Amino acid sequence: MKKKGEAGASATTETQLVSTIAKRKKISYAKYGYIFSIPFIVAYLIFHFYPTIYTAIIGFTNLKGMAKTWKFLAFNKLFDNYKKVFEMGTFRIAFANTVKIWVCNFIPQMILALLLAAWFTNRRVRIPGQGAFKVLFYMPNIITAATVAILFQNLFGFPMGPVNDLLKSLHITNESIYFLQNKSIAQGIIMFIQTWMWYGYTMIIIISGVLGIDTEIFEAADIDGANGWQVFWKITIPSIRTIMLFTLIQSLIGGLNMFDIPNLFVPNSGPDDATLTVAVLINRIAFRGTHLYARASAMSMILFIIIVICSAIIFFIMRDKDEVALEKMRKKEAKERKLAYKAEKLAAKGQKEIK
């Protein structure tokens, strides 16, 4: 039997332990998450949120040149800057070029990234030194866009350049070709540069998504006798729907905001505005020549709205239809339970009144 003193000490220890556990439960660690996020929030408000709001505001003003003062347009002329943007033939050319260059670099980029991701994640094939290959494929993304633009500008230089020298040495042509004076070639080189720079990054993102798929699914497919192609299309692609959506949205935003390569690769967006993009045009209107800040701001907001609308459409098209149907069923069941509960309550109330 325990002595009274020992029993009392044991009870005190248990009480202290319970008290300590209760205190720990009361402590909230969520505040530390908010504290650590403060630097990001401050940076976002200063460098992203404020410029976006300011840009949206001056799109409705008469700000231009080096003027420090500006005023809002009259109510009946509030959207004049937006109307002028849509009336600009240069804007239509720039937008068409932007969409064309983005689509024509995204499709091969995605195909190449998917094929490489399927190759690297194939359970039946062991690739020696695949880590080195991944680094090699990803490396163009590390190089700055300005460096890449200058590199390709020199490669396709006229009259002297490595590409022209190679064509002459192989007797494919006798004279130097001015590649950057041809619209299709200039656009094609930019498409190639964009694909070359970003396919490695896209590949890494897709590989990370594939590695997150439950291995038991692949083992079950192997047992059922599925070949590599069937596994890729029936299991891998549907399982990385979210990753594909993220990649597409990110590419859409980056593609429609394309600036560095088109701006630096060909001087003055030549030939004949063939490499002019919307971002380059905004920069030209705002910071070169007449400095039409209000019109450039309106063009920026138009581009922003287009990106938001396109993103919303892509989200809607690529949504998980099964999950949406399941969510509708849950809501329907919850509504039915609520109605049933109300009916029971009314019935019980009616019985009480009768009594």
Secondary structure, DSSP 8 states (H G I E B T S, - for coil): ---HHHHHHHHHHHHHHHHHHHHHHH---HHHHHHHHHHHHHHHIIIIIHHHHHHHHHTTB---TT-S---B--GGGTTHHHHHHHH-HHHHHHHHHHHHHHHHHHHHHHHHHHHHHHHHT-TT---TTHHHHHHHHHHHHHS-HHHHHHHHHHHT-SSS-HHHHHHHHTTS-SS---GGGSHHHHHHHHHHHHHHHHHHHHHHHHHHHHHTS-HHHHHHHHHTT--HHHHIIIIIHHHTHHHHHHHHHHHHHHHHT--HHHHHHSGGG-STTTT--HHHHHHHHHHSTT--HHHHHHHHHHHHHHHHHHHHHHHHHTS-HHHHHHHHHHHHHHHHHHHHHHHHHHHHHHHHHH-
